[in-house]
Amino acid sequence: MNRFELLVDGQSAGELDYQIRDNTIVLTHTEIDPSHQGSGLGGELVRGALNLIRAETDYRVVPSCPFAGPWIDKHPEYQDLLTR
């Protein structure tokens, strides 16, 4: 399993799991530590992962995660990653 990890004060506060299939990266699961839920860190984690994917790959993004998919729907600046 591959994952992006969000650190707060050097401690893991959340993770976004993904799988790579050919030229596609499938976002499979987002989880924020319960002590940090409700503070916007889930969105920060997804945004950071998408920015990294955009900057370092030409992968198409498939958000199968029930958090990442709706988040991308609400942020049109990331829609291009769905059709690369």
Secondary structure, 3 states (H helix, E strand, C coil): CEEEEEEECCEEEEEEEEEEECCEEEEEEEEECHHHCCCCHHHHHHHHHHHHHHHHCCCEEEECCCCHHHHHHCCHHHHHHHCC
